[in-house]
Amino acid sequence: MFIKVLHLRHKLLKIPMKFLRQCSTNVNKAPVSDNNLDEFKDWKEKLHSNMTIYENFISDEEEKSLLDELEPYLKRMRYEYSHWDNMIHGYRETEFIKWNEENTKIIDKVRQKAFPPGMPQLKFVHVLDLAENGWIKPHVDSPRFCGEVIATISLLSDCIMRLTYVGHENEYWNDFLIPRKSLYVMKGVARHKYNHEVIKSVNRSRRISVICRCEPV
């Protein structure tokens, strides 16, 4: 707790996530019912209606602006190759609450696009830097720590994200191309019923995610 307070007093209010990260849950902790056939009716249509990708959501200049603010802080951190729940490998992460004027406008644009009016949002923005050789295993973000909507800007490279229905991973799944500079918004069944994982970065290059979330219910 003392360490957290020290980082909160940092003049830029940027917090190393090794003290804060508790957002993933085991892939089998949200089983679905085999008896309810309606769960699987039109499953792909339901998935795509709750996993929205906005290509070219930010410009080249806006991407550079975000990177210019993020890089000096990220460069002071090491890539981690072990994790408490073994869900992620080859990563650096932190949280930002205070941005420069230009990047505040970008984050506000994300919040206005992704979240319904009046939905309480977490003030801290999660920043995840995945190394060229990094990976993220299938997981569902715990509803104890983040709510109904997750919105992410992708920087530096494209990637392939796979969503698999919890408990039926081999039957109901879909791959999504997440382009560089895009925003993807995950909600509803995509948020709660499906594991998500980054199965590869296109051209195996580094990727940074800037992630906004709503408050847990």
C-alpha positions in Angstrom: 0.0 0.0 0.0 2.9 2.4 0.8 4.4 1.7 -2.6 1.0 2.5 -4.3 0.8 5.8 -2.4 4.3 6.8 -3.5 3.4 6.2 -7.1 0.2 8.1 -6.8 2.2 11.1 -5.8 4.5 10.8 -8.8 4.2 14.0 -10.7 2.9 12.3 -13.8 0.7 9.9 -11.9 1.8 6.8 -13.9 1.6 3.6 -11.9 3.6 0.3 -12.5 1.0 -2.3 -13.0 2.9 -5.0 -11.2 1.3 -3.5 -8.1 -2.1 -3.1 -9.6 -2.8 -5.8 -12.2 -5.6 -8.2 -11.2 -7.8 -8.2 -14.3 -7.6 -11.8 -15.7 -9.4 -14.9 -14.7 -8.9 -18.6 -15.6 -10.5 -19.6 -18.8 -12.7 -22.2 -17.2 -14.1 -20.1 -14.4 -17.2 -19.0 -16.3 -18.8 -22.2 -17.6 -21.8 -22.1 -19.9 -24.9 -24.3 -19.8 -25.2 -27.1 -22.3 -28.9 -27.2 -21.8 -29.7 -23.7 -23.0 -29.5 -24.0 -26.8 -30.4 -20.3 -27.1 -26.9 -19.5 -26.0 -25.5 -20.8 -29.2 -28.3 -19.7 -31.6 -26.8 -17.1 -34.1 -23.7 -17.1 -31.9 -21.5 -15.5 -34.6 -23.9 -12.7 -35.3 -24.2 -12.0 -31.6 -20.4 -12.1 -31.2 -19.8 -9.6 -34.1 -22.4 -7.2 -32.8 -20.6 -7.0 -29.5 -17.0 -6.9 -30.9 -16.7 -3.7 -32.9 -13.6 -2.6 -34.7 -13.1 1.0 -35.9 -10.3 1.1 -38.4 -8.1 4.2 -38.5 -9.6 5.5 -35.4 -6.5 7.6 -34.8 -4.2 9.3 -37.3 -0.5 8.8 -37.8 0.0 12.1 -35.9 -2.2 11.0 -33.0 -0.3 7.6 -32.8 3.0 9.5 -32.6 1.6 11.8 -30.0 0.6 8.9 -27.8 4.0 7.1 -28.3 5.9 10.3 -27.5 4.3 10.4 -24.1 4.4 6.7 -23.4 7.9 5.8 -24.5 10.0 7.7 -22.0 8.1 6.0 -19.2 8.0 2.5 -20.7 11.8 2.6 -21.5 12.5 2.7 -17.8 10.7 -0.6 -17.3 11.8 -4.2 -18.1 9.8 -6.7 -20.1 8.4 -9.3 -17.8 8.5 -13.0 -18.7 6.6 -14.4 -15.8 3.1 -13.5 -14.5 1.1 -14.4 -11.4 -1.5 -16.3 -13.4 0.7 -17.2 -16.4 -1.7 -15.5 -18.8 0.8 -13.1 -20.4 4.5 -13.3 -21.4 6.9 -10.7 -22.6 5.1 -7.5 -21.5 5.5 -4.2 -19.8 2.5 -2.4 -18.4 1.4 0.6 -16.4 -1.6 2.9 -15.8 -1.9 6.6 -16.8 -4.3 9.1 -15.3 -2.8 12.3 -16.5 -2.0 13.0 -20.2 -0.8 16.0 -22.1 -3.4 18.2 -23.8 -3.3 16.5 -27.2 -3.5 13.0 -25.8 -6.3 13.9 -23.4 -8.3 14.7 -26.5 -7.6 11.3 -27.9 -8.6 9.5 -24.7 -11.7 11.6 -24.5 -12.5 10.6 -28.1 -12.3 6.9 -27.1 -14.5 7.4 -24.1 -17.2 9.2 -26.1 -17.1 6.6 -28.8 -17.1 3.4 -26.7 -19.1 4.1 -23.6 -22.8 5.0 -23.3 -23.6 8.4 -21.7 -23.5 8.2 -18.0 -21.6 4.9 -17.7 -19.1 5.3 -14.9 -15.5 4.7 -16.2 -12.3 3.9 -14.6 -10.1 7.0 -14.5 -6.9 5.1 -15.0 -6.0 4.0 -18.5 -4.2 0.7 -18.8 -1.2 0.6 -21.1 0.1 -2.8 -22.2 3.4 -3.1 -24.1 3.7 -6.5 -25.7 7.2 -7.4 -26.9 7.9 -8.9 -30.3 8.1 -12.4 -28.8 5.3 -11.8 -26.3 1.9 -13.5 -26.1 -1.4 -13.4 -24.2 -3.2 -16.6 -23.4 -7.0 -17.0 -23.5 -8.7 -15.2 -20.6 -11.8 -13.3 -19.6 -11.1 -10.1 -17.7 -12.6 -10.4 -14.2 -15.8 -8.5 -13.6 -14.6 -7.7 -10.1 -12.1 -5.3 -11.6 -13.6 -4.0 -14.9 -17.1 -3.7 -16.1 -19.3 -4.2 -19.2 -17.2 -2.4 -21.8 -13.5 -2.6 -22.7 -12.1 -0.2 -25.4 -8.6 -0.5 -26.8 -6.5 1.5 -29.2 -3.7 -0.5 -30.9 -0.4 1.1 -31.6 2.7 0.1 -33.6 1.4 -3.1 -35.3 -1.6 -5.2 -36.4 -2.5 -8.3 -34.5 -4.9 -11.3 -34.7 -7.2 -11.7 -31.7 -9.1 -14.9 -31.2 -12.3 -15.1 -29.2 -13.5 -18.5 -28.0 -16.7 -19.4 -26.2 -15.9 -20.3 -22.6 -16.3 -24.0 -22.1 -16.8 -24.6 -25.9 -13.5 -23.3 -27.2 -13.2 -25.8 -30.0 -16.7 -25.3 -31.3 -17.5 -21.6 -31.2 -14.6 -19.2 -32.0 -13.7 -16.4 -34.4 -10.5 -14.6 -35.3 -10.5 -10.8 -35.7 -7.8 -8.7 -37.4 -7.1 -5.7 -35.1 -5.3 -3.1 -37.3 -2.7 -0.7 -36.1 -4.4 2.7 -35.2 -7.8 1.0 -34.8 -10.1 1.0 -31.8 -11.9 -2.1 -30.8 -14.8 -2.2 -28.3 -15.7 -5.4 -26.6 -19.0 -5.6 -24.6 -21.9 -7.9 -23.9 -21.3 -11.6 -24.8 -17.9 -10.8 -26.4 -16.9 -9.3 -23.0 -18.3 -11.9 -20.7 -18.9 -15.2 -22.6 -15.7 -15.4 -24.7 -12.1 -15.8 -23.8 -9.8 -13.4 -25.8 -6.2 -13.9 -26.7 -3.6 -12.4 -29.0 -2.5 -15.3 -31.1 0.0 -13.3 -33.1 1.1 -9.9 -34.1 1.3 -9.5 -37.8 4.9 -9.4 -38.9 5.8 -10.3 -35.2 6.4 -6.7 -34.1 6.0 -4.9 -30.9 2.4 -3.8 -30.0 1.1 -1.3 -27.5 -2.5 -1.3 -26.3 -4.1 1.7 -24.7 -7.1 0.4 -22.8 -10.1 2.2 -21.3 -12.6 0.3 -19.1 -15.8 1.1 -17.3 -16.2 0.6 -13.6 -17.2 -2.9 -12.3 -20.9 -3.2 -11.3 
